[in-house]
Amino acid sequence: MRQNALPASAVAELTTGTVSVDLDAIGHNVGILRERTRSAHLMAVVKGNAYGHGLLETARTALAAGADWLGTAQLSEALALRRAGITAPILAWLYLATTSGGAMAEAVGNDVDISLGSPAQLEVVAGIASGLGRTAFIHLELDSGLSRGGARREDWPALVAAARAAELSGSVTVRGVWTHLAWADVPAHPANTAAVAEFEEAVREAFDAGLAPTLRHVASSANILARPEFHFDMVRAGLAMYGLSPAEHMDPADYGLRPALSVTAPVVLVKHVPAGTGVSYEHRAITHESRYLGLIPLGYADGIPKGISGSSVVMVGGQRVPVIGKVCMDQFMVDLGHETSVRVGETALLFGDPAAGAASADDWGAAINSHGDEVINRIAPRLQRVYTHGR
């Protein structure tokens, strides 16, 4: 058995992966989405550390490129943006409403808009705002079929009435009304049309009760691209902003969108093995002829899904090669073929821009019967992020 390896000290310097984020691609994508929408406002959704791309860097890039709102799930994300000096409007929609204040008090005190889906949430937010001597800006969320956050249609009148009472007291201002579609990633689905009609009825009810929200927002990435009639006053750009497909039938390249994130790692070991060699745990892969194997120092602790085994998604030496054997916690093997020119220290490109021949994050998602956004959001914080401008 022959193997090609560097001295231990040299390999130690190499055993890491790198996440490269092309900020120009994010800015480019925001520009395209800005051009495609008839809405006055575009929200850049930066939840989950901006889908793994980096919260602050992505937010600043998106705002510079034409977004004028930011969206986060957690209050902590919104507060991190404020603490970094970002003053653009921010909407946060996932939190535990408690009268103790804490993060909510800091959010209200720093002009973070809060989404509400129940009178109980409203009561907490209004109470905190009153205690601070401030007015909280809120967006009322309608549950139009997703059965997550928001008020169901039968509960909507009570939420609207409570919001109007709180507004009259001076503790809140209803700035927006919104919903998220259950079939958001299938733009042509008839349920979307029905949900939007229900949303429009709910908005009319809000106005009839004396509210005057200036922002109605429904459309996320797929519907920004495919359903302009859903754009209303603001759209929320998530996956498309990062150059990922927001729906199975949508190729980002068809819309001029570019993936912004790539993951690379060095090949830290190349070894030759004979036919009949078991590879990785439980020998779920056995070589049928002599092969060269390459060791990549990333594993499921870094976000590499175990289900990727057997898929030809890693580019080494200018060609796609399959992952062979079970993915381990910190490493996995690739099959370099019965002959190879690959040497230790060469770069393996896990996913990136298909225009350069790489597998995309969406390709990885398809290989594990999922989606590219699950893949990029799995990437571990321990991988170094490098920010670039341009290809």
C-alpha positions in Angstrom: 0.0 0.0 0.0 1.6 3.3 -1.2 0.7 6.6 0.3 1.7 10.2 -0.3 1.7 12.4 2.8 3.4 15.6 4.1 5.2 15.8 7.4 2.9 16.0 10.4 3.8 19.6 11.0 2.9 20.7 7.5 -0.4 18.7 7.5 -1.4 20.3 10.8 -1.3 23.7 9.1 -3.5 22.4 6.3 -6.2 20.5 8.1 -9.0 23.0 7.9 -11.7 24.0 5.5 -12.5 27.4 4.3 -15.8 29.0 3.6 -15.4 31.7 0.9 -18.2 34.3 0.6 -18.3 36.5 -2.5 -19.9 39.7 -1.3 -20.0 41.0 -4.9 -22.3 38.1 -5.8 -24.7 39.0 -2.9 -24.7 42.6 -4.1 -25.3 41.5 -7.7 -28.2 39.2 -6.6 -29.8 42.0 -4.6 -29.6 44.3 -7.6 -31.3 41.7 -9.8 -34.1 41.1 -7.2 -34.5 44.9 -6.8 -35.0 45.3 -10.5 -37.6 42.4 -10.6 -39.9 43.8 -8.0 -42.6 46.4 -8.2 -42.5 46.8 -4.5 -41.2 50.0 -2.9 -39.2 48.0 -0.3 -36.9 45.0 -0.4 -36.1 43.1 2.8 -32.8 41.2 2.9 -33.4 38.2 5.2 -30.2 37.5 7.2 -31.5 35.0 9.7 -29.3 32.0 10.6 -26.0 34.1 10.3 -27.3 35.1 6.9 -27.8 31.5 5.8 -24.2 30.8 6.9 -22.7 33.7 4.9 -22.0 36.0 7.8 -24.6 38.3 9.5 -22.9 41.7 9.5 -21.0 41.3 6.2 -24.1 40.2 4.4 -26.4 42.8 5.9 -24.0 45.7 5.0 -23.6 44.4 1.5 -27.3 43.9 0.9 -28.1 47.4 2.2 -25.4 48.9 0.0 -26.8 47.1 -3.0 -30.4 48.3 -2.7 -32.1 46.5 0.2 -33.7 48.9 2.6 -35.0 46.4 5.3 -33.4 43.5 7.1 -35.2 40.5 8.4 -34.1 38.2 11.2 -35.7 35.3 13.0 -34.2 35.7 16.4 -34.1 38.9 18.5 -30.4 38.3 19.2 -29.7 38.6 15.5 -31.5 41.9 15.2 -29.7 43.2 18.3 -26.3 42.1 16.9 -27.0 44.3 13.9 -28.0 47.2 16.0 -24.9 46.9 18.2 -22.8 46.9 15.1 -24.2 50.3 14.2 -26.7 49.3 11.5 -29.6 51.7 11.6 -31.8 50.3 8.7 -35.2 49.0 9.7 -35.2 45.5 11.0 -38.1 43.0 11.5 -37.7 40.1 14.0 -40.3 37.4 14.2 -39.3 34.6 16.6 -39.0 35.1 20.3 -40.4 34.1 23.7 -42.6 37.0 24.9 -42.1 37.5 28.6 -42.9 40.5 30.8 -39.4 40.3 32.3 -38.2 42.4 29.3 -34.6 41.4 28.6 -33.9 41.1 24.9 -37.4 42.4 24.0 -36.9 45.6 26.0 -33.5 46.1 24.2 -35.2 45.4 20.8 -38.0 47.9 21.4 -35.5 50.4 22.8 -33.4 50.1 19.7 -36.3 50.4 17.2 -36.4 46.8 16.1 -39.8 46.0 14.5 -41.5 43.1 16.1 -43.9 40.6 14.5 -47.0 39.6 16.5 -49.4 36.8 16.0 -51.6 36.9 19.2 -53.1 39.3 21.7 -50.9 37.7 24.4 -47.7 38.6 22.5 -49.1 42.1 21.8 -49.8 42.6 25.5 -46.2 41.8 26.4 -44.7 44.0 23.8 -47.1 46.9 24.5 -46.4 46.7 28.2 -42.6 46.7 27.7 -42.9 49.7 25.3 -45.1 51.6 27.8 -42.5 50.9 30.6 -39.8 52.3 28.4 -41.9 55.3 27.4 -41.5 54.4 23.8 -43.7 53.2 20.9 -43.1 49.7 19.6 -43.4 49.3 15.8 -45.2 46.0 15.1 -46.2 43.8 12.1 -49.3 41.7 12.5 -48.8 38.2 11.1 -51.6 36.2 9.5 -51.4 32.4 9.5 -52.6 31.8 6.0 -52.0 28.0 6.1 -48.5 27.3 7.3 -49.7 26.7 10.9 -46.5 28.3 12.4 -46.5 31.9 13.7 -49.3 34.3 13.2 -53.0 34.4 14.0 -55.4 32.0 12.3 -58.1 33.6 10.3 -60.8 33.1 13.0 -58.5 34.7 15.6 -57.5 37.7 13.4 -60.4 40.0 14.5 -59.3 39.7 18.1 -55.7 40.5 17.3 -56.7 43.5 15.1 -58.9 44.9 17.9 -56.2 44.5 20.5 -53.7 46.1 18.2 -56.0 49.1 17.6 -56.5 49.5 21.3 -52.8 49.4 21.9 -52.2 51.9 19.1 -54.7 54.3 20.6 -52.8 54.0 24.0 -49.6 55.1 22.3 -47.7 51.9 23.1 -47.5 50.5 19.6 -47.7 51.5 15.9 -48.9 48.9 13.4 -46.4 49.4 10.6 -47.0 46.2 8.7 -49.3 43.2 8.0 -47.8 40.1 6.6 -47.9 36.3 6.0 -45.7 33.5 4.8 -47.2 31.1 2.3 -47.3 27.4 3.0 -46.5 26.8 -0.7 -43.9 29.5 -1.0 -41.5 27.3 -2.8 -44.2 26.2 -5.4 -45.2 29.6 -6.9 -47.8 28.2 -9.2 -49.7 26.2 -6.6 -53.3 27.3 -6.4 -53.2 27.4 -2.6 -51.0 30.5 -2.9 -53.7 32.4 -4.8 -56.3 31.4 -2.2 -53.9 32.4 0.7 -53.2 35.8 -0.8 -56.9 36.5 -1.3 -57.4 35.6 2.4 -54.5 37.9 3.2 -56.1 40.8 1.3 -59.3 40.3 3.2 -57.4 40.4 6.5 -55.7 43.6 5.5 -59.1 45.2 4.6 -60.3 44.1 8.1 -57.3 45.8 9.7 -58.0 49.1 7.8 -61.7 48.9 8.7 -60.7 48.7 12.4 -58.8 51.9 12.1 -55.3 50.6 11.5 -53.2 52.0 8.7 -50.2 49.7 8.0 -47.9 51.0 5.3 -46.3 47.7 4.6 -48.1 44.6 3.3 -45.6 41.8 2.6 -46.1 38.2 1.4 -43.6 37.3 -1.3 -40.4 35.5 -0.5 -37.7 34.5 -3.0 -39.6 32.2 -5.4 -42.6 34.5 -5.6 -40.3 37.6 -6.1 -39.2 35.8 -9.3 -42.4 34.2 -10.4 -45.5 36.0 -8.9 -45.2 39.8 -9.2 -48.9 40.1 -8.3 -47.9 39.0 -4.8 -45.3 41.8 -4.3 -47.5 44.4 -2.5 -45.4 47.0 -0.6 -42.4 44.9 0.3 -40.8 41.6 -0.6 -38.5 39.4 1.5 -35.4 38.0 -0.3 -33.8 35.0 1.3 -32.5 32.1 -0.8 -32.4 34.0 -4.1 -30.2 36.7 -2.5 -27.6 34.1 -1.9 -27.8 32.6 -5.4 -29.6 29.4 -4.3 -32.7 28.0 -5.9 -35.8 28.9 -4.0 -37.8 26.2 -5.7 -37.0 22.8 -7.3 -37.8 23.9 -10.8 -35.9 27.3 -10.6 -32.3 27.5 -11.8 -30.8 30.6 -10.2 -28.6 31.1 -13.4 -31.8 31.5 -15.5 -32.4 34.7 -13.5 -28.8 35.9 -13.6 -28.3 35.0 -9.9 -24.8 33.8 -8.7 -24.0 31.6 -5.7 -22.1 33.5 -3.2 -20.6 30.8 -1.0 -18.1 28.0 -1.7 -16.4 25.5 0.6 -12.9 24.2 0.0 -10.5 22.0 1.9 -7.0 20.6 1.3 -6.4 17.0 0.4 -4.3 15.9 3.4 -3.5 12.3 2.3 -3.5 10.4 -0.9 -3.2 6.6 -0.6 -3.3 3.7 -3.0 -5.4 0.6 -2.0 -5.9 -2.7 -3.7 -9.1 -4.3 -4.8 -11.3 -5.6 -2.0 -10.4 -2.8 0.5 -13.1 -1.6 2.8 -13.4 2.1 3.2 -14.5 3.9 6.4 -16.7 2.6 9.1 -18.6 -0.7 8.6 -17.0 -1.1 5.2 -20.1 0.1 3.5 -17.9 0.8 0.5 -15.5 -1.8 -0.8 -13.2 -1.2 -3.7 -13.7 -3.5 -6.7 -10.3 -2.7 -8.2 -7.2 -0.9 -7.0 -7.9 2.8 -6.3 -6.4 6.0 -5.1 -8.2 7.6 -2.2 -8.0 11.2 -1.0 -8.6 12.2 2.6 -10.6 15.5 3.1 -10.4 16.9 6.6 -14.1 17.8 7.0 -16.9 15.7 8.4 -20.3 15.8 9.9 -19.0 18.0 12.8 -18.4 20.6 10.0 -21.8 20.1 8.5 -20.9 17.5 5.9 -24.1 15.3 5.7 -23.6 11.6 6.0 -26.0 11.0 3.2 -23.6 12.5 0.6 -21.7 9.2 0.4 -21.6 7.8 -3.1 -22.3 11.2 -4.8 -19.8 12.8 -7.2 -20.0 16.3 -5.7 -16.4 17.1 -4.8 -14.0 18.6 -7.4 -10.4 17.7 -7.1 -7.8 18.1 -9.8 -10.3 19.6 -12.2 -12.9 16.8 -12.1 -15.8 15.6 -9.9 -15.0 12.6 -7.8 -17.4 10.6 -5.6 -17.4 10.5 -1.8 -16.6 6.9 -0.8 -17.5 5.3 2.5 -19.3 6.8 5.5 -18.6 10.4 6.3 -16.8 10.6 9.7 -17.0 13.3 12.3 -14.0 15.2 11.0 -13.0 13.6 7.7 -14.2 11.7 4.7 -12.7 10.0 1.7 -13.0 10.6 -2.0 -12.3 8.1 -4.8 -9.6 9.5 -7.1 -9.7 6.6 -9.6 -7.3 3.9 -10.5 -4.8 6.6 -11.6 -4.4 10.1 -10.3 -2.2 13.2 -10.5 -3.7 14.6 -7.3 -1.2 15.4 -4.7 -1.3 16.3 -1.0 -2.1 19.9 -0.5 -4.3 20.3 -3.6 -7.6 22.0 -3.0 -10.8 20.1 -3.0 -13.8 22.2 -3.9 -16.9 20.8 -2.2 -19.5 23.2 -3.6 -19.5 26.6 -5.3 -20.3 28.1 -8.6 -21.6 25.7 -11.3 -20.2 28.1 -13.9 -16.8 27.0 -12.8 -17.7 23.3 -13.0 -18.3 22.9 -9.3 -21.3 21.1 -7.7 -23.7 23.7 -6.2 -25.1 23.6 -2.7 -28.4 22.7 -4.5 -26.6 19.7 -6.0 -25.6 18.6 -2.5 -29.1 19.2 -1.3 -30.6 17.0 -4.1 -28.1 14.3 -3.3 -29.4 14.0 0.2 -33.0 14.4 -0.8 -33.1 17.9 0.7 -32.3 21.4 -0.4 -29.2 23.6 -0.8 -30.3 25.8 2.1 -30.1 22.9 4.5 -26.5 22.2 3.3 -25.2 25.8 3.7 -26.9 26.2 7.1 -25.1 23.1 8.4 -21.7 24.6 7.8 -20.0 24.8 11.2 -18.7 28.0 12.8 -15.3 26.4 13.2 -14.7 26.7 9.5 -12.9 30.0 8.6 -15.0 32.5 6.7 -13.1 34.5 4.0 -14.8 37.4 2.3 -14.0 38.2 -1.3 -15.1 40.6 -4.0 -15.6 38.9 -7.4 -14.8 35.5 -8.8 
